Amino acid sequence: MADVHTYKFDVKMTCPGCSGAVERVLKKTEGVESYEISLEKQEVLVKGTIPYDDLHAKIAKTGKEVRSGITV
């Protein structure tokens, strides 16, 4: 069984449409168990078995700027 990781990304989101775009991508992504999106904190917390680089690429694909990301 693959290890579950928690990732925290600093994503530039300026409106509910931005966070909605990120949410739509995460919802469809295999290996994502749960996620939390905070528009106020410009933060995306994701828990799952997906590799960091794959997840980073998925979020970046929404066109939002991923300023940083860490494994927590």
N, CA, C and O atoms as a Tripos MOL2 file, in Angstrom:
@<TRIPOS>MOLECULE
protein
  288   287    72     0     0
PROTEIN
NO_CHARGES

@<TRIPOS>ATOM
      1 N           0.8340   -1.2010    0.0000 N.3       1 MET1
      2 CA          0.0000    0.0000    0.0000 C.3       1 MET1
      3 C           0.8750    1.2580    0.0000 C.2       1 MET1
      4 O           1.8770    1.3310    0.7110 O.2       1 MET1
      5 N           0.4930    2.2100   -0.7800 N.am      2 ALA2
      6 CA          1.2710    3.4470   -0.8890 C.3       2 ALA2
      7 C           1.1150    4.3000    0.3720 C.2       2 ALA2
      8 O           0.0730    4.2840    1.0280 O.2       2 ALA2
      9 N           2.1610    5.0310    0.6880 N.am      3 ASP3
     10 CA          2.1210    5.9140    1.8510 C.3       3 ASP3
     11 C           1.2370    7.1170    1.5840 C.2       3 ASP3
     12 O           1.1710    7.6310    0.4680 O.2       3 ASP3
     13 N           0.5650    7.5500    2.6300 N.am      4 VAL4
     14 CA         -0.2610    8.7530    2.5360 C.3       4 VAL4
     15 C           0.5820    9.9340    2.9950 C.2       4 VAL4
     16 O           1.2140    9.8880    4.0500 O.2       4 VAL4
     17 N           0.5830   10.9730    2.2060 N.am      5 HIS5
     18 CA          1.3300   12.1890    2.5280 C.3       5 HIS5
     19 C           0.3700   13.3590    2.6570 C.2       5 HIS5
     20 O          -0.7470   13.3210    2.1420 O.2       5 HIS5
     21 N           0.8130   14.3890    3.3420 N.am      6 THR6
     22 CA          0.0530   15.6310    3.4040 C.3       6 THR6
     23 C           0.9310   16.7240    2.8050 C.2       6 THR6
     24 O           2.0810   16.9090    3.2020 O.2       6 THR6
     25 N           0.3690   17.4340    1.8530 N.am      7 TYR7
     26 CA          1.1020   18.5000    1.1750 C.3       7 TYR7
     27 C           0.4000   19.8280    1.4240 C.2       7 TYR7
     28 O          -0.8260   19.9020    1.5050 O.2       7 TYR7
     29 N           1.2080   20.8670    1.5430 N.am      8 LYS8
     30 CA          0.6540   22.2110    1.7220 C.3       8 LYS8
     31 C           1.2230   23.0990    0.6260 C.2       8 LYS8
     32 O           2.4390   23.2410    0.4920 O.2       8 LYS8
     33 N           0.3360   23.6900   -0.1480 N.am      9 PHE9
     34 CA          0.7500   24.5650   -1.2460 C.3       9 PHE9
     35 C           0.2850   25.9860   -1.0010 C.2       9 PHE9
     36 O          -0.8130   26.2180   -0.4960 O.2       9 PHE9
     37 N           1.1270   26.9250   -1.3610 N.am     10 ASP10
     38 CA          0.7810   28.3410   -1.3370 C.3      10 ASP10
     39 C           0.3890   28.6650   -2.7790 C.2      10 ASP10
     40 O           1.2410   28.7620   -3.6610 O.2      10 ASP10
     41 N          -0.9030   28.8270   -2.9960 N.am     11 VAL11
     42 CA         -1.4170   29.0290   -4.3530 C.3      11 VAL11
     43 C          -2.0890   30.3930   -4.4480 C.2      11 VAL11
     44 O          -2.9070   30.7560   -3.6030 O.2      11 VAL11
     45 N          -1.7340   31.1390   -5.4860 N.am     12 LYS12
     46 CA         -2.3150   32.4650   -5.6670 C.3      12 LYS12
     47 C          -3.7520   32.3180   -6.1680 C.2      12 LYS12
     48 O          -3.9800   31.9690   -7.3260 O.2      12 LYS12
     49 N          -4.7150   32.5860   -5.2900 N.am     13 MET13
     50 CA         -6.1330   32.5250   -5.6290 C.3      13 MET13
     51 C          -6.7710   33.8450   -5.2160 C.2      13 MET13
     52 O          -6.6560   34.2630   -4.0630 O.2      13 MET13
     53 N          -7.4340   34.4920   -6.1480 N.am     14 THR14
     54 CA         -7.9630   35.8190   -5.8430 C.3      14 THR14
     55 C          -9.4780   35.8600   -5.6920 C.2      14 THR14
     56 O         -10.0250   36.8680   -5.2460 O.2      14 THR14
     57 N         -10.1620   34.7800   -6.0580 N.am     15 CYS15
     58 CA        -11.6170   34.7800   -5.9800 C.3      15 CYS15
     59 C         -12.1470   33.3590   -5.8240 C.2      15 CYS15
     60 O         -11.4010   32.3990   -6.0180 O.2      15 CYS15
     61 N         -13.4320   33.2100   -5.4730 N.am     16 PRO16
     62 CA        -14.0010   31.8720   -5.3430 C.3      16 PRO16
     63 C         -13.8880   31.0470   -6.6300 C.2      16 PRO16
     64 O         -13.8510   29.8180   -6.5750 O.2      16 PRO16
     65 N         -13.8340   31.6990   -7.7560 N.am     17 GLY17
     66 CA        -13.6600   30.9910   -9.0300 C.3      17 GLY17
     67 C         -12.3050   30.3030   -9.0890 C.2      17 GLY17
     68 O         -12.1770   29.2040   -9.6280 O.2      17 GLY17
     69 N         -11.2910   30.9670   -8.5270 N.am     18 CYS18
     70 CA         -9.9340   30.4070   -8.4890 C.3      18 CYS18
     71 C          -9.9000   29.1470   -7.6370 C.2      18 CYS18
     72 O          -9.4080   28.1050   -8.0680 O.2      18 CYS18
     73 N         -10.4330   29.2560   -6.4150 N.am     19 SER19
     74 CA        -10.4190   28.1000   -5.5260 C.3      19 SER19
     75 C         -11.3130   26.9990   -6.0920 C.2      19 SER19
     76 O         -11.0430   25.8150   -5.8850 O.2      19 SER19
     77 N         -12.3660   27.3750   -6.7970 N.am     20 GLY20
     78 CA        -13.2480   26.4000   -7.4350 C.3      20 GLY20
     79 C         -12.5400   25.6160   -8.5160 C.2      20 GLY20
     80 O         -12.7690   24.4160   -8.6710 O.2      20 GLY20
     81 N         -11.6820   26.2860   -9.2640 N.am     21 ALA21
     82 CA        -10.9180   25.6220  -10.3320 C.3      21 ALA21
     83 C          -9.9700   24.5900   -9.7360 C.2      21 ALA21
     84 O          -9.8330   23.4840  -10.2600 O.2      21 ALA21
     85 N          -9.3170   24.9610   -8.6370 N.am     22 VAL22
     86 CA         -8.3980   24.0490   -7.9580 C.3      22 VAL22
     87 C          -9.1860   22.8610   -7.4010 C.2      22 VAL22
     88 O          -8.7470   21.7150   -7.4970 O.2      22 VAL22
     89 N         -10.3470   23.1460   -6.8210 N.am     23 GLU23
     90 CA        -11.1740   22.0920   -6.2420 C.3      23 GLU23
     91 C         -11.6330   21.0900   -7.2960 C.2      23 GLU23
     92 O         -11.6090   19.8820   -7.0590 O.2      23 GLU23
     93 N         -12.0490   21.5870   -8.4560 N.am     24 ARG24
     94 CA        -12.5050   20.7010   -9.5420 C.3      24 ARG24
     95 C         -11.4040   19.7400   -9.9710 C.2      24 ARG24
     96 O         -11.6730   18.5670  -10.2340 O.2      24 ARG24
     97 N         -10.1690   20.2260  -10.0440 N.am     25 VAL25
     98 CA         -9.0340   19.3890  -10.4310 C.3      25 VAL25
     99 C          -8.7420   18.3330   -9.3570 C.2      25 VAL25
    100 O          -8.5400   17.1600   -9.6720 O.2      25 VAL25
    101 N          -8.7230   18.7580   -8.0880 N.am     26 LEU26
    102 CA         -8.4140   17.8310   -7.0010 C.3      26 LEU26
    103 C          -9.4710   16.7340   -6.8740 C.2      26 LEU26
    104 O          -9.1540   15.5850   -6.5650 O.2      26 LEU26
    105 N         -10.7220   17.1010   -7.1140 N.am     27 LYS27
    106 CA        -11.8360   16.1570   -7.0250 C.3      27 LYS27
    107 C         -11.6670   14.9890   -7.9850 C.2      27 LYS27
    108 O         -12.0340   13.8540   -7.6800 O.2      27 LYS27
    109 N         -11.1020   15.2910   -9.1540 N.am     28 LYS28
    110 CA        -10.9480   14.2800  -10.2100 C.3      28 LYS28
    111 C          -9.6080   13.5530  -10.1630 C.2      28 LYS28
    112 O          -9.4020   12.5920  -10.9050 O.2      28 LYS28
    113 N          -8.7010   13.9980   -9.3060 N.am     29 THR29
    114 CA         -7.3460   13.4610   -9.2990 C.3      29 THR29
    115 C          -7.2470   12.1710   -8.4960 C.2      29 THR29
    116 O          -7.6340   12.1110   -7.3300 O.2      29 THR29
    117 N          -6.7210   11.1500   -9.1460 N.am     30 GLU30
    118 CA         -6.5250    9.8780   -8.4760 C.3      30 GLU30
    119 C          -5.3910   10.0000   -7.4650 C.2      30 GLU30
    120 O          -4.3750   10.6400   -7.7360 O.2      30 GLU30
    121 N          -5.5700    9.3840   -6.2980 N.am     31 GLY31
    122 CA         -4.5370    9.4440   -5.2710 C.3      31 GLY31
    123 C          -4.7460   10.5670   -4.2800 C.2      31 GLY31
    124 O          -3.9750   10.7090   -3.3310 O.2      31 GLY31
    125 N          -5.8020   11.3850   -4.4890 N.am     32 VAL32
    126 CA         -6.1310   12.4480   -3.5430 C.3      32 VAL32
    127 C          -7.2380   11.9320   -2.6300 C.2      32 VAL32
    128 O          -8.3340   11.6120   -3.0900 O.2      32 VAL32
    129 N          -6.9450   11.8520   -1.3350 N.am     33 GLU33
    130 CA         -7.9400   11.3400   -0.3920 C.3      33 GLU33
    131 C          -8.8150   12.4500    0.1630 C.2      33 GLU33
    132 O         -10.0290   12.2960    0.2890 O.2      33 GLU33
    133 N          -8.1920   13.5580    0.4900 N.am     34 SER34
    134 CA         -8.9590   14.6930    0.9980 C.3      34 SER34
    135 C          -8.1740   15.9690    0.7240 C.2      34 SER34
    136 O          -6.9650   15.9350    0.4940 O.2      34 SER34
    137 N          -8.8730   17.0790    0.7540 N.am     35 TYR35
    138 CA         -8.2200   18.3660    0.5320 C.3      35 TYR35
    139 C          -8.9800   19.4660    1.2360 C.2      35 TYR35
    140 O         -10.1690   19.3400    1.5270 O.2      35 TYR35
    141 N          -8.2730   20.5400    1.5010 N.am     36 GLU36
    142 CA         -8.8470   21.7090    2.1390 C.3      36 GLU36
    143 C          -8.3040   22.9190    1.3910 C.2      36 GLU36
    144 O          -7.0940   23.0540    1.2090 O.2      36 GLU36
    145 N          -9.1930   23.7870    0.9650 N.am     37 ILE37
    146 CA         -8.7620   24.9720    0.2200 C.3      37 ILE37
    147 C          -9.1730   26.2130    0.9980 C.2      37 ILE37
    148 O         -10.3480   26.3960    1.3140 O.2      37 ILE37
    149 N          -8.2100   27.0540    1.3030 N.am     38 SER38
    150 CA         -8.4990   28.2950    2.0160 C.3      38 SER38
    151 C          -8.1640   29.4750    1.1150 C.2      38 SER38
    152 O          -6.9990   29.7530    0.8310 O.2      38 SER38
    153 N          -9.2060   30.1590    0.6770 N.am     39 LEU39
    154 CA         -9.0320   31.3320   -0.1750 C.3      39 LEU39
    155 C          -8.3630   32.4530    0.6280 C.2      39 LEU39
    156 O          -7.5040   33.1670    0.1110 O.2      39 LEU39
    157 N          -8.7640   32.6000    1.8930 N.am     40 GLU40
    158 CA         -8.1970   33.6500    2.7480 C.3      40 GLU40
    159 C          -6.6970   33.4780    2.9410 C.2      40 GLU40
    160 O          -5.9310   34.4360    2.8300 O.2      40 GLU40
    161 N          -6.2850   32.2400    3.2330 N.am     41 LYS41
    162 CA         -4.8660   31.9740    3.4880 C.3      41 LYS41
    163 C          -4.0930   31.6850    2.2110 C.2      41 LYS41
    164 O          -2.8700   31.5580    2.2410 O.2      41 LYS41
    165 N          -4.8120   31.5790    1.0660 N.am     42 GLN42
    166 CA         -4.1810   31.2400   -0.2170 C.3      42 GLN42
    167 C          -3.4590   29.9060   -0.0800 C.2      42 GLN42
    168 O          -2.3250   29.7370   -0.5290 O.2      42 GLN42
    169 N          -4.1490   28.9680    0.5500 N.am     43 GLU43
    170 CA         -3.5110   27.7150    0.9090 C.3      43 GLU43
    171 C          -4.3320   26.5200    0.4420 C.2      43 GLU43
    172 O          -5.5610   26.5210    0.5140 O.2      43 GLU43
    173 N          -3.6260   25.5070   -0.0350 N.am     44 VAL44
    174 CA         -4.2720   24.2620   -0.4310 C.3      44 VAL44
    175 C          -3.5810   23.1330    0.3220 C.2      44 VAL44
    176 O          -2.3810   22.9100    0.1630 O.2      44 VAL44
    177 N          -4.3450   22.4300    1.1380 N.am     45 LEU45
    178 CA         -3.8340   21.2890    1.9010 C.3      45 LEU45
    179 C          -4.3890   20.0310    1.2590 C.2      45 LEU45
    180 O          -5.6010   19.9060    1.0820 O.2      45 LEU45
    181 N          -3.5250   19.1090    0.9130 N.am     46 VAL46
    182 CA         -3.9710   17.8870    0.2520 C.3      46 VAL46
    183 C          -3.3930   16.6740    0.9630 C.2      46 VAL46
    184 O          -2.2140   16.6470    1.3180 O.2      46 VAL46
    185 N          -4.2330   15.6800    1.1640 N.am     47 LYS47
    186 CA         -3.8030   14.4280    1.7750 C.3      47 LYS47
    187 C          -4.0580   13.3280    0.7630 C.2      47 LYS47
    188 O          -5.1530   13.2160    0.2130 O.2      47 LYS47
    189 N          -3.0310   12.5120    0.5190 N.am     48 GLY48
    190 CA         -3.2230   11.4160   -0.4110 C.3      48 GLY48
    191 C          -1.9410   10.6790   -0.7290 C.2      48 GLY48
    192 O          -0.8840   10.9470   -0.1580 O.2      48 GLY48
    193 N          -2.0600    9.7390   -1.6600 N.am     49 THR49
    194 CA         -0.9260    8.8990   -2.0400 C.3      49 THR49
    195 C          -0.2590    9.3980   -3.3200 C.2      49 THR49
    196 O           0.7370    8.8270   -3.7650 O.2      49 THR49
    197 N          -0.8020   10.4550   -3.9090 N.am     50 ILE50
    198 CA         -0.2530   11.0080   -5.1530 C.3      50 ILE50
    199 C           1.1480   11.5780   -4.8980 C.2      50 ILE50
    200 O           1.3700   12.2190   -3.8710 O.2      50 ILE50
    201 N           2.0940   11.3540   -5.8170 N.am     51 PRO51
    202 CA          3.4290   11.9470   -5.6460 C.3      51 PRO51
    203 C           3.3760   13.4800   -5.6980 C.2      51 PRO51
    204 O           2.5500   14.0590   -6.4040 O.2      51 PRO51
    205 N           4.2610   14.1160   -4.9490 N.am     52 TYR52
    206 CA          4.3100   15.5810   -4.8650 C.3      52 TYR52
    207 C           4.3540   16.2520   -6.2380 C.2      52 TYR52
    208 O           3.5780   17.1680   -6.5090 O.2      52 TYR52
    209 N           5.2560   15.7990   -7.0950 N.am     53 ASP53
    210 CA          5.4240   16.4410   -8.4110 C.3      53 ASP53
    211 C           4.1640   16.3580   -9.2600 C.2      53 ASP53
    212 O           3.8180   17.3090   -9.9620 O.2      53 ASP53
    213 N           3.4760   15.2160   -9.1960 N.am     54 ASP54
    214 CA          2.2360   15.0440   -9.9580 C.3      54 ASP54
    215 C           1.1730   16.0160   -9.4730 C.2      54 ASP54
    216 O           0.4620   16.6360  -10.2650 O.2      54 ASP54
    217 N           1.0800   16.1340   -8.1520 N.am     55 LEU55
    218 CA          0.0850   17.0270   -7.5610 C.3      55 LEU55
    219 C           0.3950   18.4830   -7.8950 C.2      55 LEU55
    220 O          -0.5020   19.2520   -8.2420 O.2      55 LEU55
    221 N           1.6570   18.8540   -7.7890 N.am     56 HIS56
    222 CA          2.0920   20.2170   -8.1170 C.3      56 HIS56
    223 C           1.7030   20.5440   -9.5670 C.2      56 HIS56
    224 O           1.1900   21.6260   -9.8510 O.2      56 HIS56
    225 N           1.9490   19.6130  -10.4600 N.am     57 ALA57
    226 CA          1.6330   19.8130  -11.8790 C.3      57 ALA57
    227 C           0.1260   19.9710  -12.0990 C.2      57 ALA57
    228 O          -0.3030   20.7960  -12.9050 O.2      57 ALA57
    229 N          -0.6710   19.1820  -11.3830 N.am     58 LYS58
    230 CA         -2.1320   19.2540  -11.5080 C.3      58 LYS58
    231 C          -2.6390   20.6280  -11.0890 C.2      58 LYS58
    232 O          -3.4690   21.2260  -11.7740 O.2      58 LYS58
    233 N          -2.1380   21.1260   -9.9590 N.am     59 ILE59
    234 CA         -2.5770   22.4340   -9.4620 C.3      59 ILE59
    235 C          -2.1090   23.5320  -10.4110 C.2      59 ILE59
    236 O          -2.8610   24.4600  -10.7090 O.2      59 ILE59
    237 N          -0.8640   23.4270  -10.8870 N.am     60 ALA60
    238 CA         -0.3170   24.4320  -11.8080 C.3      60 ALA60
    239 C          -1.1060   24.4730  -13.1180 C.2      60 ALA60
    240 O          -1.2150   25.5240  -13.7500 O.2      60 ALA60
    241 N          -1.6560   23.3200  -13.5230 N.am     61 LYS61
    242 CA         -2.4230   23.2210  -14.7640 C.3      61 LYS61
    243 C          -3.6880   24.0690  -14.7510 C.2      61 LYS61
    244 O          -4.2290   24.3990  -15.8060 O.2      61 LYS61
    245 N          -4.1630   24.4250  -13.5500 N.am     62 THR62
    246 CA         -5.3670   25.2540  -13.4570 C.3      62 THR62
    247 C          -5.0560   26.6940  -13.8710 C.2      62 THR62
    248 O          -5.9600   27.5100  -14.0460 O.2      62 THR62
    249 N          -3.7530   26.9940  -14.0250 N.am     63 GLY63
    250 CA         -3.3710   28.3460  -14.4050 C.3      63 GLY63
    251 C          -3.0910   29.2190  -13.1860 C.2      63 GLY63
    252 O          -2.7180   30.3840  -13.3240 O.2      63 GLY63
    253 N          -3.2700   28.6560  -12.0020 N.am     64 LYS64
    254 CA         -2.9900   29.4090  -10.7780 C.3      64 LYS64
    255 C          -1.4990   29.3050  -10.4830 C.2      64 LYS64
    256 O          -0.8670   28.2850  -10.7570 O.2      64 LYS64
    257 N          -0.9590   30.3590   -9.9300 N.am     65 GLU65
    258 CA          0.4670   30.3660   -9.6030 C.3      65 GLU65
    259 C           0.6920   29.6270   -8.2860 C.2      65 GLU65
    260 O           0.1490   30.0060   -7.2480 O.2      65 GLU65
    261 N           1.5030   28.5640   -8.3430 N.am     66 VAL66
    262 CA          1.8630   27.8450   -7.1210 C.3      66 VAL66
    263 C           3.1610   28.4620   -6.6160 C.2      66 VAL66
    264 O           4.2410   28.2130   -7.1520 O.2      66 VAL66
    265 N           3.0270   29.2740   -5.5670 N.am     67 ARG67
    266 CA          4.1940   30.0170   -5.0670 C.3      67 ARG67
    267 C           5.1620   29.1140   -4.3090 C.2      67 ARG67
    268 O           6.3760   29.3010   -4.3810 O.2      67 ARG67
    269 N           4.6270   28.1460   -3.5900 N.am     68 SER68
    270 CA          5.4980   27.1930   -2.8980 C.3      68 SER68
    271 C           4.6810   25.9940   -2.4720 C.2      68 SER68
    272 O           3.4500   26.0280   -2.4540 O.2      68 SER68
    273 N           5.3900   24.9350   -2.1310 N.am     69 GLY69
    274 CA          4.7230   23.7330   -1.6710 C.3      69 GLY69
    275 C           5.6640   22.9350   -0.7830 C.2      69 GLY69
    276 O           6.8660   22.8640   -1.0370 O.2      69 GLY69
    277 N           5.1060   22.3370    0.2580 N.am     70 ILE70
    278 CA          5.9130   21.5250    1.1710 C.3      70 ILE70
    279 C           5.1510   20.2570    1.5390 C.2      70 ILE70
    280 O           3.9270   20.1860    1.4240 O.2      70 ILE70
    281 N           5.9010   19.2700    1.9790 N.am     71 THR71
    282 CA          5.2990   18.0760    2.5370 C.3      71 THR71
    283 C           5.2710   18.2800    4.0450 C.2      71 THR71
    284 O           6.3030   18.5550    4.6570 O.2      71 THR71
    285 N           4.0980   18.1480    4.6420 N.am     72 VAL72
    286 CA          3.9960   18.3790    6.0890 C.3      72 VAL72
    287 C           3.7980   17.0820    6.8500 C.2      72 VAL72
    288 O           3.6930   17.0950    8.0760 O.2      72 VAL72
@<TRIPOS>BOND
     1     1     2 1
     2     2     3 1
     3     3     4 2
     4     3     5 am
     5     5     6 1
     6     6     7 1
     7     7     8 2
     8     7     9 am
     9     9    10 1
    10    10    11 1
    11    11    12 2
    12    11    13 am
    13    13    14 1
    14    14    15 1
    15    15    16 2
    16    15    17 am
    17    17    18 1
    18    18    19 1
    19    19    20 2
    20    19    21 am
    21    21    22 1
    22    22    23 1
    23    23    24 2
    24    23    25 am
    25    25    26 1
    26    26    27 1
    27    27    28 2
    28    27    29 am
    29    29    30 1
    30    30    31 1
    31    31    32 2
    32    31    33 am
    33    33    34 1
    34    34    35 1
    35    35    36 2
    36    35    37 am
    37    37    38 1
    38    38    39 1
    39    39    40 2
    40    39    41 am
    41    41    42 1
    42    42    43 1
    43    43    44 2
    44    43    45 am
    45    45    46 1
    46    46    47 1
    47    47    48 2
    48    47    49 am
    49    49    50 1
    50    50    51 1
    51    51    52 2
    52    51    53 am
    53    53    54 1
    54    54    55 1
    55    55    56 2
    56    55    57 am
    57    57    58 1
    58    58    59 1
    59    59    60 2
    60    59    61 am
    61    61    62 1
    62    62    63 1
    63    63    64 2
    64    63    65 am
    65    65    66 1
    66    66    67 1
    67    67    68 2
    68    67    69 am
    69    69    70 1
    70    70    71 1
    71    71    72 2
    72    71    73 am
    73    73    74 1
    74    74    75 1
    75    75    76 2
    76    75    77 am
    77    77    78 1
    78    78    79 1
    79    79    80 2
    80    79    81 am
    81    81    82 1
    82    82    83 1
    83    83    84 2
    84    83    85 am
    85    85    86 1
    86    86    87 1
    87    87    88 2
    88    87    89 am
    89    89    90 1
    90    90    91 1
    91    91    92 2
    92    91    93 am
    93    93    94 1
    94    94    95 1
    95    95    96 2
    96    95    97 am
    97    97    98 1
    98    98    99 1
    99    99   100 2
   100    99   101 am
   101   101   102 1
   102   102   103 1
   103   103   104 2
   104   103   105 am
   105   105   106 1
   106   106   107 1
   107   107   108 2
   108   107   109 am
   109   109   110 1
   110   110   111 1
   111   111   112 2
   112   111   113 am
   113   113   114 1
   114   114   115 1
   115   115   116 2
   116   115   117 am
   117   117   118 1
   118   118   119 1
   119   119   120 2
   120   119   121 am
   121   121   122 1
   122   122   123 1
   123   123   124 2
   124   123   125 am
   125   125   126 1
   126   126   127 1
   127   127   128 2
   128   127   129 am
   129   129   130 1
   130   130   131 1
   131   131   132 2
   132   131   133 am
   133   133   134 1
   134   134   135 1
   135   135   136 2
   136   135   137 am
   137   137   138 1
   138   138   139 1
   139   139   140 2
   140   139   141 am
   141   141   142 1
   142   142   143 1
   143   143   144 2
   144   143   145 am
   145   145   146 1
   146   146   147 1
   147   147   148 2
   148   147   149 am
   149   149   150 1
   150   150   151 1
   151   151   152 2
   152   151   153 am
   153   153   154 1
   154   154   155 1
   155   155   156 2
   156   155   157 am
   157   157   158 1
   158   158   159 1
   159   159   160 2
   160   159   161 am
   161   161   162 1
   162   162   163 1
   163   163   164 2
   164   163   165 am
   165   165   166 1
   166   166   167 1
   167   167   168 2
   168   167   169 am
   169   169   170 1
   170   170   171 1
   171   171   172 2
   172   171   173 am
   173   173   174 1
   174   174   175 1
   175   175   176 2
   176   175   177 am
   177   177   178 1
   178   178   179 1
   179   179   180 2
   180   179   181 am
   181   181   182 1
   182   182   183 1
   183   183   184 2
   184   183   185 am
   185   185   186 1
   186   186   187 1
   187   187   188 2
   188   187   189 am
   189   189   190 1
   190   190   191 1
   191   191   192 2
   192   191   193 am
   193   193   194 1
   194   194   195 1
   195   195   196 2
   196   195   197 am
   197   197   198 1
   198   198   199 1
   199   199   200 2
   200   199   201 am
   201   201   202 1
   202   202   203 1
   203   203   204 2
   204   203   205 am
   205   205   206 1
   206   206   207 1
   207   207   208 2
   208   207   209 am
   209   209   210 1
   210   210   211 1
   211   211   212 2
   212   211   213 am
   213   213   214 1
   214   214   215 1
   215   215   216 2
   216   215   217 am
   217   217   218 1
   218   218   219 1
   219   219   220 2
   220   219   221 am
   221   221   222 1
   222   222   223 1
   223   223   224 2
   224   223   225 am
   225   225   226 1
   226   226   227 1
   227   227   228 2
   228   227   229 am
   229   229   230 1
   230   230   231 1
   231   231   232 2
   232   231   233 am
   233   233   234 1
   234   234   235 1
   235   235   236 2
   236   235   237 am
   237   237   238 1
   238   238   239 1
   239   239   240 2
   240   239   241 am
   241   241   242 1
   242   242   243 1
   243   243   244 2
   244   243   245 am
   245   245   246 1
   246   246   247 1
   247   247   248 2
   248   247   249 am
   249   249   250 1
   250   250   251 1
   251   251   252 2
   252   251   253 am
   253   253   254 1
   254   254   255 1
   255   255   256 2
   256   255   257 am
   257   257   258 1
   258   258   259 1
   259   259   260 2
   260   259   261 am
   261   261   262 1
   262   262   263 1
   263   263   264 2
   264   263   265 am
   265   265   266 1
   266   266   267 1
   267   267   268 2
   268   267   269 am
   269   269   270 1
   270   270   271 1
   271   271   272 2
   272   271   273 am
   273   273   274 1
   274   274   275 1
   275   275   276 2
   276   275   277 am
   277   277   278 1
   278   278   279 1
   279   279   280 2
   280   279   281 am
   281   281   282 1
   282   282   283 1
   283   283   284 2
   284   283   285 am
   285   285   286 1
   286   286   287 1
   287   287   288 2
@<TRIPOS>SUBSTRUCTURE
     1 MET1         2 RESIDUE 1 A MET
     2 ALA2         6 RESIDUE 1 A ALA
     3 ASP3        10 RESIDUE 1 A ASP
     4 VAL4        14 RESIDUE 1 A VAL
     5 HIS5        18 RESIDUE 1 A HIS
     6 THR6        22 RESIDUE 1 A THR
     7 TYR7        26 RESIDUE 1 A TYR
     8 LYS8        30 RESIDUE 1 A LYS
     9 PHE9        34 RESIDUE 1 A PHE
    10 ASP10       38 RESIDUE 1 A ASP
    11 VAL11       42 RESIDUE 1 A VAL
    12 LYS12       46 RESIDUE 1 A LYS
    13 MET13       50 RESIDUE 1 A MET
    14 THR14       54 RESIDUE 1 A THR
    15 CYS15       58 RESIDUE 1 A CYS
    16 PRO16       62 RESIDUE 1 A PRO
    17 GLY17       66 RESIDUE 1 A GLY
    18 CYS18       70 RESIDUE 1 A CYS
    19 SER19       74 RESIDUE 1 A SER
    20 GLY20       78 RESIDUE 1 A GLY
    21 ALA21       82 RESIDUE 1 A ALA
    22 VAL22       86 RESIDUE 1 A VAL
    23 GLU23       90 RESIDUE 1 A GLU
    24 ARG24       94 RESIDUE 1 A ARG
    25 VAL25       98 RESIDUE 1 A VAL
    26 LEU26      102 RESIDUE 1 A LEU
    27 LYS27      106 RESIDUE 1 A LYS
    28 LYS28      110 RESIDUE 1 A LYS
    29 THR29      114 RESIDUE 1 A THR
    30 GLU30      118 RESIDUE 1 A GLU
    31 GLY31      122 RESIDUE 1 A GLY
    32 VAL32      126 RESIDUE 1 A VAL
    33 GLU33      130 RESIDUE 1 A GLU
    34 SER34      134 RESIDUE 1 A SER
    35 TYR35      138 RESIDUE 1 A TYR
    36 GLU36      142 RESIDUE 1 A GLU
    37 ILE37      146 RESIDUE 1 A ILE
    38 SER38      150 RESIDUE 1 A SER
    39 LEU39      154 RESIDUE 1 A LEU
    40 GLU40      158 RESIDUE 1 A GLU
    41 LYS41      162 RESIDUE 1 A LYS
    42 GLN42      166 RESIDUE 1 A GLN
    43 GLU43      170 RESIDUE 1 A GLU
    44 VAL44      174 RESIDUE 1 A VAL
    45 LEU45      178 RESIDUE 1 A LEU
    46 VAL46      182 RESIDUE 1 A VAL
    47 LYS47      186 RESIDUE 1 A LYS
    48 GLY48      190 RESIDUE 1 A GLY
    49 THR49      194 RESIDUE 1 A THR
    50 ILE50      198 RESIDUE 1 A ILE
    51 PRO51      202 RESIDUE 1 A PRO
    52 TYR52      206 RESIDUE 1 A TYR
    53 ASP53      210 RESIDUE 1 A ASP
    54 ASP54      214 RESIDUE 1 A ASP
    55 LEU55      218 RESIDUE 1 A LEU
    56 HIS56      222 RESIDUE 1 A HIS
    57 ALA57      226 RESIDUE 1 A ALA
    58 LYS58      230 RESIDUE 1 A LYS
    59 ILE59      234 RESIDUE 1 A ILE
    60 ALA60      238 RESIDUE 1 A ALA
    61 LYS61      242 RESIDUE 1 A LYS
    62 THR62      246 RESIDUE 1 A THR
    63 GLY63      250 RESIDUE 1 A GLY
    64 LYS64      254 RESIDUE 1 A LYS
    65 GLU65      258 RESIDUE 1 A GLU
    66 VAL66      262 RESIDUE 1 A VAL
    67 ARG67      266 RESIDUE 1 A ARG
    68 SER68      270 RESIDUE 1 A SER
    69 GLY69      274 RESIDUE 1 A GLY
    70 ILE70      278 RESIDUE 1 A ILE
    71 THR71      282 RESIDUE 1 A THR
    72 VAL72      286 RESIDUE 1 A VAL
